[in-house]
Structure formats: structure tokens, C-alpha cells
């Protein structure tokens, strides 16, 4: 094959490629556009799915926090009642100790006055 034949053959190939190139580029553009549309739809679906999972997780966490808050409130209330009971018991014990001390003091004064009364009677 001569150089001219080769050039002629190459020119034919180039012309054939140039003839089909615009159609192939257009086809590739359509495929890329279709792929972009598909990806956008997938992205939108993924966003919706994530939004749903986010909302579910938010509600679950709110429920857990509410349960924890209620548990802490009940523990606080139980502790408050226990402390109130202990305070009342301690108050009653102190009150009883004060009454006992007062009664003993009164007894000492009564005995002292009886002793003084006897001394006065014996003197007289």
C-alpha cells in the first residue's frame, strides 16, 4: 500500500468518524443528562430518608429525655419525702429530750422547794 492509499484510507476513516461524532456526542449528552436526573432523584430520596430518620431519632431522644426527667423528678420527690420524714423524726426526738430535761428540772425545783419548806418548818 502506498502512502497515498494510506492517506486516502485514513481520510475515509476520519470522515466516517466525523460523520458519526455529533450523533455520538449527542447520545452521550443524553446519557449524562439522564444520569444526572437519576442522581438528583436518588439524592432527593436520600434526603427524604435522612429527614425521616432524623425526625425519628429526635422523637426517640425527646422520649428518652422525658423519661429521664420524670425518673429524676420521682427520685427527687422520694428523697425529699425521706428527708422530711427524717427531719420530723429528729424534731420529735429533740422535743422529747427537751421535755425530759424540763421535767427533771421541775422535779429538782420541787425537791428544792420541799427541802426549803422543811428547813423553814424545822426552824420554827
PyMOL commands that set and color helices and strands:
alter all, ss='L'
color gray80, all
select helices_A, chain A and resi 3-123
alter helices_A, ss='H'
color red, helices_A
deselect
rebuild
show_as cartoon
